[in-house]
Amino acid sequence: MHTVLGKARMLLEAFDAESGELSLTELSRRSGVAKATTYRLANALVEWGLLERSGTRYRLGLRLFELGALVPAQRVLRDAALPYLQELHAATGATVHFAIRDGLDVLYIEKLSGHGAVAIPSRVAGRLPLYATATGKAILAFSGAEVVAQVVENGLSAFTRRTVSAPQLHRQLGTVRQHMLAVEAEEVSLGVVSAAVPVFGPHAVLVGAIGMSTTTPRMNLDRVSGPLKAAGAGITRTLGSLARSA
């Protein structure tokens, strides 16, 4: 990270969902890059459209959004999933996600917000740990044993009093494999329950998971598991068809 490119990356990664705008001092502190270097690189990033100025503060630029939308794998997966996400959203009224694995996290590439005022701690291009989310458990259950071992080794930090322990996680993953359905009950946010199913590509290769979240009182697994599994199977079929026609 001592190269110019590495320092520029550190500046861009200093932003997060809670800190969408940063002053020069904050940008330097959060990135660990010297203030004079931060000033020089930030100005260059503004010229390239990767950062924007908002008064005396900086925020991520639209050019990053444009480049992100061109990532081939993400675009293909999102386009294949979107019609099924919309059907699931209409059928359940819940918040619906499509997520992929990135390291030890789930990365959300699409989200359709549900009805009501329930606060779901997720966003497009946001991430949460594999172990604490329904989409993450659906992915983790069909990932290699080494991925599960890495997750446990990394530690299962608690979001709520209901976040799983390592023994609970292993039991849950066995249940997911048996029923092809993952459930997360108030592990990330109290009052919110999620369910998810894995999505596979050609040759049964795991590509991600589709999930839905709603309030604890509104969740009815018997009612939503059918539409959820149908949506997951539909995306899997579509990805297979796209591969055959390529």
Disulfide bonds with the S-S distance in Angstrom:
none
